[in-house]
Amino acid sequence: MSQATIEVSGLRKRFGPATALDGMTFTVRPGRVTGFVGPNGAGKSTTMRVIVGLDAPDTGSALIGGRPYRSLRRPLTRVGSLLDAAAVQPSRSARNHLLWLARSQGLAAGRVDEVIGRVGLERAARRRAGGFSLGMRQRLGIAAALLGDPPVLLLDEPFNGMDPEGIVWMRGLLRALADEGRAVLVSSHLMSELEGTADHVVIVGRGKVIADTGVADLIARVSAGRVAVRTTDLPRATAVLVDAGAAVAATGPDTLAVSGVPAERVVALLGANAVPFSEVAAQRATLEEAYFGLTRDAVEYRGEPAGEGTR
């Protein structure tokens, strides 16, 4: 059993009448970034809290390297987590906060300076954490997660509060941590960031897994059969393609999204009917589009479109 593996199996958890987890099952493997995504109330935070022993499941198990978190000796050397960037004593400096954690785990003080350097907080190390911005608190939380050089990392919404430079840095850090052979589980609402960072994605809704797959495979499946058409005659192009059995939607003043008919057939149909076009190309879906398609029925809180229901 690899020490850098998280195994979540059949987790069930209720809070009063509400079901938070309903058979949650997935594995986070070493050497890759696994995105953990789902609507609000899907069970992401509860699952991560169960993994690190903060909540106990009603049934099921969450194991790190084959063992529950609460049985681990010097747990920071086995798993690092960032679940709440605000969980820091505001009157302590960043360095003293990390020194306190290091001493609690029997870690050398030199390790504190190493992680401070890795997260880019050298110039702020002696400042009180209470004066940090959210992005700086995220960096401090990640430094704490890395303190014991653990093979497993759980990061809940690590992109929150990051400026553009911080987001680029975070992407690179996550990839580097996975490339070092660690299992990295990242919960995030920012699909665009996960698409460029995660190798694998676990999509959840209403306390259970909806999809557990490679990011590239998921996008390829959603993209299959989708064609983008650029034409100066949208009405005629639409009519011709719909008559041939395609599903057609306008995506711009001169562009159509077409599904159900392959690109070669689209070209042949438009040409045979003398419909002008300047481009016909396979259309690549985004992770966000795949996510919304899979979680459409799992959204618990849905607002009205802007401008509706306000009069």
TIPA-882257 format. One line per 8 residues: number of its first residue (from 1); their letters; for each residue x, y, z of N, C-alpha, C. Coordinates in pm, whole numbers, plus 50000, padded with zeros to 5 digits. Layout:
<nodes>
NUM) A) X:Y:Z:X:Y:Z:X:Y:Z  ...
</nodes>
This chain:
<nodes>
1) MSQATIEV) 50085:49880:50000:50000:50000:50000:50089:50124:50000  50076:50209:49897:50154:50331:49893:50115:50424:50007  50216:50485:50069:50187:50583:50173:50119:50706:50113  50138:50727:49982:50082:50845:49917:49952:50810:49845  49858:50752:49918:49728:50718:49860:49618:50749:49961  49511:50809:49913:49391:50829:49995:49283:50737:49941  49224:50657:50028:49114:50569:49987:48988:50605:50067  48889:50655:49995:48760:50689:50055:48661:50583:50011
9) SGLRKRFG) 48598:50516:50107:48513:50402:50074:48380:50406:50148  48273:50425:50073:48137:50413:50127:48104:50507:50241  48159:50629:50237:48133:50723:50346:47987:50767:50348  47926:50756:50465:47792:50809:50487:47795:50894:50613  47729:51008:50605:47729:51101:50718:47603:51186:50713  47533:51190:50827:47415:51275:50839:47438:51378:50949  47385:51497:50926:47380:51600:51029:47232:51628:51053  47177:51566:51158:47033:51576:51180:46958:51516:51063
17) PATALDGM) 46863:51588:51004:46786:51533:50893:46860:51542:50759  46972:51612:50755:47043:51635:50627:47147:51527:50603  47147:51472:50482:47247:51375:50442:47362:51448:50376  47479:51448:50439:47597:51516:50384:47674:51424:50290  47689:51297:50328:47761:51199:50247:47673:51076:50230  47666:51028:50107:47575:50919:50074:47647:50811:49995  47746:50749:50059:47822:50643:49992:47942:50693:49915  48002:50804:49957:48116:50865:49887:48232:50766:49877
25) TFTVRPGR) 48278:50742:49753:48385:50645:49729:48475:50694:49617  48605:50704:49643:48703:50736:49538:48843:50715:49595  48942:50716:49506:49082:50699:49546:49165:50812:49488  49253:50867:49569:49347:50970:49524:49484:50905:49518  49542:50899:49398:49666:50824:49378:49786:50917:49373  49905:50862:49403:50027:50945:49402:50066:50987:49262  50139:51097:49256:50193:51142:49129:50097:51220:49042  49982:51259:49096:49890:51337:49015:49808:51431:49103
33) VTGFVGPN) 49761:51538:49040:49670:51632:49105:49527:51586:49076  49450:51561:49181:49311:51520:49166:49222:51636:49208  49143:51686:49113:49047:51790:49144:48924:51730:49210  48872:51799:49310:48756:51751:49385:48651:51861:49376  48550:51841:49292:48458:51951:49259:48313:51907:49271  48227:52004:49293:48084:51980:49303:48015:52104:49352  47883:52110:49341:47808:52228:49387:47821:52247:49538  47782:52365:49585:47774:52387:49729:47682:52282:49791
41) GAGKSTTM) 47723:52227:49904:47643:52125:49970:47660:51986:49914  47759:51968:49824:47778:51836:49762:47849:51737:49854  47915:51788:49960:47985:51698:50053:48136:51706:50046  48190:51802:49972:48335:51811:49957:48405:51839:50089  48363:51945:50157:48430:51983:50281:48413:51876:50388  48295:51817:50396:48272:51710:50494:48364:51593:50467  48379:51556:50340:48468:51445:50305:48611:51474:50347  48658:51595:50320:48796:51629:50357:48814:51631:50508
49) RVIVGLDA) 48712:51676:50580:48719:51676:50726:48722:51533:50780  48649:51441:50716:48652:51301:50758:48791:51242:50732  48850:51274:50617:48981:51219:50583:49084:51255:50690  49079:51380:50739:49179:51423:50838:49128:51411:50982  49023:51335:51003:48980:51300:51137:48905:51406:51214  48861:51513:51148:48787:51619:51218:48639:51583:51234  48587:51501:51143:48451:51448:51154:48458:51297:51146  48370:51229:51216:48363:51083:51210:48245:51043:51121
57) PDTGSALI) 48265:50951:51027:48154:50909:50942:48059:50819:51019  47934:50814:50975:47840:50717:51033:47878:50577:50991  47914:50561:50864:47965:50434:50812:48069:50465:50706  48147:50364:50669:48250:50380:50567:48384:50416:50629  48483:50435:50543:48618:50462:50592:48691:50558:50499  48791:50626:50556:48882:50712:50481:49022:50681:50531  49105:50626:50443:49237:50578:50483:49346:50654:50409  49456:50679:50479:49574:50742:50421:49687:50640:50431
65) GGRPYRSL) 49732:50591:50317:49832:50484:50319:49783:50361:50392  49653:50334:50385:49595:50215:50447:49557:50232:50593  49573:50353:50649:49542:50373:50791:49455:50496:50810  49366:50496:50909:49289:50616:50939:49379:50724:50997  49342:50850:50973:49423:50962:51016:49452:50957:51166  49351:50924:51245:49367:50930:51391:49467:50827:51444  49505:50730:51361:49604:50631:51407:49746:50667:51366  49762:50779:51293:49894:50815:51243:49979:50880:51352
73) RRPLTRVG) 50103:50839:51363:50199:50906:51449:50262:51021:51372  50281:51136:51439:50333:51256:51373:50261:51279:51241  50131:51305:51248:50049:51309:51126:50094:51410:51022  50158:51522:51064:50201:51620:50964:50309:51566:50871  50373:51456:50911:50472:51394:50823:50408:51294:50728  50279:51270:50743:50207:51176:50657:50106:51244:50566  50043:51351:50619:49943:51423:50538:49943:51570:50579  49945:51657:50480:49936:51799:50505:49803:51850:50451
81) SLLDAAAV) 49740:51942:50525:49607:51988:50481:49593:52138:50500  49518:52197:50409:49476:52336:50421:49324:52336:50404  49254:52341:50516:49108:52340:50513:49049:52476:50547  49124:52558:50620:49074:52690:50660:49193:52783:50678  49212:52873:50582:49328:52962:50587:49323:53057:50706  49205:53073:50767:49193:53163:50882:49231:53097:51013  49261:52968:51011:49291:52895:51134:49435:52920:51177  49461:53042:51221:49595:53079:51265:49578:53183:51376
89) QPSRSARN) 49666:53177:51476:49662:53275:51585:49707:53411:51529  49618:53511:51524:49650:53636:51455:49765:53715:51517  49791:53695:51646:49898:53772:51710:50036:53712:51687  50042:53589:51633:50171:53526:51606:50224:53568:51470  50355:53575:51460:50414:53596:51328:50401:53466:51248  50415:53480:51118:50406:53361:51032:50512:53258:51073  50632:53305:51100:50741:53213:51136:50713:53145:51269  50665:53221:51367:50638:53160:51497:50522:53060:51490
97) HLLWLARS) 50424:53089:51406:50315:52994:51386:50371:52860:51334  50459:52867:51237:50517:52745:51181:50614:52678:51279  50686:52757:51356:50775:52699:51458:50695:52622:51561  50582:52678:51602:50496:52610:51699:50449:52475:51644  50407:52473:51517:50365:52348:51455:50482:52250:51445  50598:52300:51407:50715:52213:51391:50752:52146:51523  50751:52224:51632:50785:52167:51762:50684:52062:51805  50557:52083:51771:50454:51986:51811:50474:51852:51743
105) QGLAAGRV) 50546:51850:51631:50568:51728:51554:50713:51679:51560  50795:51745:51640:50934:51705:51651:51015:51735:51526  50978:51841:51453:51048:51876:51330:51153:51983:51358  51260:51982:51280:51368:52078:51299:51324:52218:51259  51376:52319:51330:51341:52458:51300:51383:52498:51159  51488:52435:51108:51534:52468:50973:51429:52440:50867  51341:52345:50895:51236:52312:50799:51139:52430:50783  51120:52506:50889:51031:52623:50883:51079:52720:50777
113) DEVIGRVG) 51209:52751:50778:51263:52846:50680:51255:52790:50538  51267:52658:50523:51255:52597:50390:51115:52619:50332  51011:52593:50412:50876:52605:50358:50837:52751:50340  50888:52840:50426:50863:52983:50408:50917:53028:50273  51037:52980:50239:51095:53013:50110:51017:52954:49995  50967:52832:50012:50895:52767:49902:50765:52839:49869  50699:52897:49969:50571:52964:49943:50587:53115:49923  50710:53164:49925:50734:53304:49893:50698:53402:50003
121) LERAARRR) 50711:53362:50129:50675:53452:50239:50797:53504:50316  50916:53500:50254:51036:53541:50327:51024:53683:50385  50974:53775:50306:50969:53915:50349:50860:53941:50453  50766:53847:50464:50656:53865:50559:50665:53769:50678  50775:53694:50687:50783:53587:50786:50770:53635:50930  50815:53757:50959:50812:53806:51097:50696:53902:51122  50607:53914:51024:50487:53995:51043:50378:53913:51111  50291:53981:51184:50179:53911:51247:50082:53859:51142
129) AGGFSLGM) 50041:53735:51158:49953:53673:51059:49817:53741:51053  49777:53808:51162:49648:53876:51162:49639:53988:51061  49753:54040:51016:49753:54147:50917:49769:54098:50775  49769:53967:50755:49788:53911:50622:49660:53923:50538  49677:53941:50407:49566:53930:50314:49526:53783:50303  49410:53757:50240:49367:53618:50223:49468:53538:50143  49522:53598:50037:49621:53527:49957:49745:53491:50037  49791:53581:50125:49907:53552:50208:49875:53445:50311
137) RQRLGIAA) 49752:53449:50366:49713:53344:50462:49708:53208:50392  49666:53207:50265:49668:53081:50190:49810:53028:50178  49903:53117:50147:50043:53074:50137:50095:53021:50271  50057:53088:50380:50099:53041:50513:50038:52904:50542  49910:52885:50506:49847:52755:50527:49912:52645:50446  49956:52678:50326:50025:52578:50243:50162:52547:50301  50229:52649:50354:50358:52625:50420:50339:52528:50536  50233:52547:50614:50205:52456:50726:50178:52315:50676
145) ALLGDPPV) 50105:52304:50564:50074:52172:50508:50201:52101:50461  50298:52177:50414:50423:52119:50361:50527:52094:50469  50502:52141:50590:50603:52143:50695:50666:52006:50720  50584:51902:50726:50636:51768:50754:50678:51690:50632  50685:51758:50514:50722:51694:50387:50636:51570:50362  50502:51584:50372:50415:51466:50365:50394:51415:50223  50365:51286:50209:50337:51230:50076:50195:51258:50027  50108:51307:50116:49968:51333:50082:49933:51476:50120
153) LLLDEPFN) 49862:51545:50030:49820:51683:50056:49672:51699:50022  49598:51769:50111:49458:51804:50087:49447:51956:50097  49402:52019:49990:49393:52164:49987:49252:52203:49946  49183:52275:50035:49045:52316:50011:49044:52461:49960  49005:52480:49835:48996:52612:49772:49128:52692:49784  49240:52636:49741:49368:52707:49759:49383:52830:49670  49302:52842:49563:49312:52959:49476:49240:53081:49532  49158:53062:49636:49083:53174:49694:49177:53285:49738
161) GMDPEGIV) 49144:53409:49701:49221:53523:49746:49351:53546:49671  49382:53459:49574:49507:53474:49501:49492:53577:49389  49593:53663:49374:49596:53754:49260:49647:53675:49139  49647:53735:49018:49690:53659:48899:49827:53595:48914  49923:53668:48973:50055:53609:48993:50048:53490:49088  49964:53503:49192:49949:53395:49288:49885:53272:49227  49789:53293:49137:49724:53180:49071:49824:53103:48985  49907:53177:48911:50010:53111:48829:50106:53034:48918
169) WMRGLLRA) 50147:53097:49030:50236:53029:49125:50171:52903:49180  50043:52911:49215:49974:52796:49273:49966:52681:49174  49935:52713:49049:49932:52607:48947:50065:52533:48941  50173:52613:48935:50306:52551:48926:50340:52469:49049  50301:52518:49168:50328:52445:49291:50256:52311:49293  50128:52312:49258:50050:52188:49259:50110:52085:49164  50150:52131:49045:50209:52038:48949:50342:51985:49002  50421:52073:49063:50551:52029:49116:50533:51928:49227
177) LADEGRAV) 50435:51949:49314:50411:51856:49425:50370:51718:49373  50285:51715:49271:50247:51587:49212:50366:51521:49143  50447:51602:49074:50563:51547:49004:50665:51490:49101  50661:51535:49227:50749:51478:49330:50696:51344:49382  50581:51300:49330:50525:51171:49369:50419:51178:49477  50375:51298:49513:50273:51311:49617:50133:51292:49558  50041:51251:49645:49898:51250:49610:49842:51386:49653  49786:51460:49557:49740:51597:49583:49591:51604:49552
185) LVSSHLMS) 49510:51628:49656:49364:51643:49640:49331:51790:49656  49269:51850:49553:49241:51993:49552:49093:52016:49529  49027:52076:49626:48888:52118:49610:48888:52261:49558  48812:52287:49452:48808:52422:49397:48681:52443:49318  48633:52569:49315:48522:52608:49229:48573:52667:49098  48704:52687:49084:48760:52750:48965:48799:52644:48863  48703:52608:48778:48725:52501:48680:48839:52535:48584  48851:52664:48549:48956:52701:48453:49095:52674:48511
193) ELEGTADH) 49110:52689:48642:49239:52662:48704:49265:52512:48714  49163:52437:48748:49181:52292:48756:49207:52230:48620  49142:52285:48516:49161:52229:48382:49307:52233:48341  49377:52338:48379:49517:52349:48343:49612:52287:48443  49558:52229:48550:49644:52179:48658:49619:52033:48692  49492:51993:48699:49457:51858:48747:49475:51753:48638  49521:51635:48679:49528:51519:48590:49397:51441:48593  49333:51443:48710:49216:51359:48737:49113:51446:48807
201) VVIVGRGK) 48986:51409:48795:48883:51487:48861:48778:51393:48921  48738:51424:49043:48626:51355:49109:48516:51459:49124  48406:51437:49051:48293:51530:49054:48184:51469:49142  48136:51547:49239:48040:51496:49336:47915:51582:49339  47806:51523:49383:47680:51594:49399:47592:51519:49496  47528:51592:49586:47438:51533:49685:47502:51416:49761  47630:51434:49795:47696:51339:49882:47750:51214:49818  47747:51207:49683:47799:51088:49616:47878:51127:49492
209) VIADTGVA) 47957:51033:49442:48042:51058:49325:47958:51048:49198  47969:51151:49114:47901:51152:48985:47996:51107:48874  48122:51150:48883:48223:51111:48785:48358:51103:48852  48438:51005:48810:48571:50981:48865:48657:50943:48746  48727:51041:48687:48788:51017:48556:48904:51113:48531  48984:51081:48429:49090:51171:48387:49030:51296:48325  49094:51411:48349:49043:51537:48293:49043:51532:48141  49151:51485:48082:49158:51479:47935:49051:51386:47878
217) DLIARVSA) 49028:51272:47943:48926:51178:47895:48787:51238:47904  48759:51308:48015:48628:51369:48032:48602:51474:47925  48699:51561:47902:48682:51666:47802:48667:51605:47663  48743:51499:47634:48732:51434:47503:48593:51376:47482  48536:51315:47588:48401:51257:47575:48297:51365:47551  48307:51474:47625:48210:51582:47610:48226:51651:47475  48351:51656:47425:48378:51724:47298:48338:51641:47177  48323:51510:47196:48299:51420:47083:48177:51465:47003
225) GRVAVRTT) 48197:51481:46871:48085:51514:46784:48045:51661:46785  48120:51746:46853:48088:51889:46856:48167:51962:46750  48099:52045:46673:48162:52115:46561:48126:52263:46569  48225:52348:46546:48202:52493:46538:48200:52534:46392  48099:52613:46354:48083:52659:46216:48080:52811:46215  48157:52871:46125:48153:53016:46105:48095:53043:45967  47987:53119:45963:47917:53145:45838:47853:53283:45839  47838:53342:45720:47770:53472:45711:47620:53456:45691
233) DLPRATAV) 47573:53332:45685:47430:53308:45665:47381:53207:45769  47365:53253:45893:47325:53165:46002:47189:53099:45977  47087:53171:45928:46957:53106:45910:46961:52988:45814  47026:53007:45698:47031:52896:45601:47117:52782:45653  47231:52814:45713:47316:52708:45766:47242:52628:45872  47169:52698:45959:47093:52631:46064:46988:52539:46004  46914:52590:45905:46807:52510:45845:46862:52384:45780  46972:52398:45706:47032:52282:45637:47078:52177:45737
241) LVDAGAAV) 47143:52221:45843:47199:52126:45940:47090:52061:46025  46989:52138:46063:46877:52081:46139:46803:51977:46055  46784:52004:45926:46718:51908:45836:46796:51777:45828  46928:51786:45849:47013:51666:45844:47020:51594:45978  46947:51646:46079:46941:51579:46209:47036:51632:46312  47102:51745:46284:47196:51802:46380:47125:51887:46485  47186:51898:46602:47143:51994:46702:47229:52118:46683  47167:52234:46669:47238:52356:46632:47203:52467:46729
249) AATGPDTL) 47306:52541:46772:47284:52657:46859:47377:52769:46815  47323:52891:46805:47405:53007:46771:47490:53045:46892  47619:53063:46871:47710:53102:46980:47770:53240:46958  47731:53305:46849:47780:53438:46816:47709:53489:46693  47738:53611:46649:47668:53665:46532:47697:53591:46403  47807:53517:46399:47839:53442:46277:47890:53301:46308  47858:53248:46427:47908:53115:46463:47796:53026:46516  47810:52898:46487:47715:52797:46533:47790:52685:46603
257) AVSGVPAE) 47728:52628:46706:47777:52505:46767:47687:52393:46719  47747:52291:46662:47672:52183:46598:47711:52051:46662  47613:51968:46692:47641:51833:46742:47547:51736:46673  47592:51610:46667:47511:51506:46605:47546:51479:46460  47630:51563:46401:47676:51544:46262:47826:51570:46260  47908:51478:46208:48053:51499:46209:48095:51615:46118  48215:51666:46141:48264:51784:46068:48265:51763:45918  48306:51644:45872:48312:51619:45728:48174:51628:45665
265) RVVALLGA) 48073:51577:45736:47936:51581:45686:47883:51724:45684  47921:51804:45786:47881:51945:45790:47934:52017:45666  48063:51995:45636:48123:52059:45518:48049:52019:45391  48018:51889:45379:47949:51840:45259:47810:51901:45246  47737:51911:45359:47601:51965:45356:47600:52113:45318  47689:52189:45379:47694:52332:45349:47736:52356:45204  47833:52279:45158:47879:52294:45020:47771:52257:44919  47700:52146:44946:47596:52101:44852:47480:52199:44844
273) NAVPFSEV) 47459:52276:44952:47348:52371:44954:47393:52515:44933  47518:52530:44888:47574:52662:44856:47562:52761:44973  47581:52710:45095:47581:52797:45213:47724:52844:45237  47749:52973:45237:47886:53021:45257:47935:52993:45399  48060:52950:45411:48121:52929:45543:48270:52951:45532  48328:53000:45640:48472:53024:45641:48547:52929:45732  48473:52858:45818:48541:52765:45910:48446:52657:45957  48495:52534:45958:48428:52421:46021:48536:52346:46097
281) AAQRATLE) 48523:52340:46229:48629:52280:46310:48571:52204:46428  48639:52097:46465:48600:52025:46586:48610:52121:46705  48511:52117:46792:48505:52210:46905:48542:52138:47033  48640:52193:47106:48684:52133:47231:48603:52192:47346  48542:52105:47422:48467:52149:47540:48565:52191:47649  48517:52265:47746:48597:52301:47863:48558:52213:47980  48643:52207:48080:48609:52133:48201:48485:52191:48266  48470:52323:48258:48353:52387:48316:48224:52339:48248
289) EAYFGLTR) 48226:52328:48115:48109:52280:48043:48076:52135:48083  48181:52053:48093:48160:51914:48133:48103:51908:48275  48156:51989:48362:48110:51994:48501:47962:52032:48509  47924:52140:48441:47785:52184:48448:47690:52080:48389  47734:52012:48284:47650:51908:48227:47627:51793:48324  47731:51757:48399:47720:51644:48491:47647:51679:48620  47657:51803:48663:47600:51840:48794:47468:51915:48784  47412:51924:48664:47289:52002:48645:47179:51962:48743
297) DAVEYRGE) 47166:51832:48768:47059:51783:48855:47100:51772:49001  47225:51811:49031:47274:51795:49168:47289:51929:49240  47251:52039:49173:47262:52170:49236:47150:52188:49335  47187:52216:49460:47087:52228:49566:47031:52369:49577  47116:52469:49550:47074:52608:49561:47092:52675:49426  46981:52706:49361:46988:52762:49227:46919:52898:49224  46992:53003:49189:46933:53136:49183:46868:53161:49048  46785:53265:49044:46724:53303:48918:46823:53382:48834
305) PAGEGTR) 46810:53376:48701:46899:53456:48616:46888:53604:48653  46996:53677:48633:46997:53820:48665:46885:53891:48592  46812:53974:48663:46706:54052:48602:46570:53989:48614  46565:53861:48658:46437:53794:48672:46399:53785:48820  46274:53792:48848:46224:53774:48984:46256:53890:49077  46295:54004:49020:46332:54116:49107:46231:54228:49100  46131:54216:49015:46033:54322:49003:45922:54304:49103
</nodes>
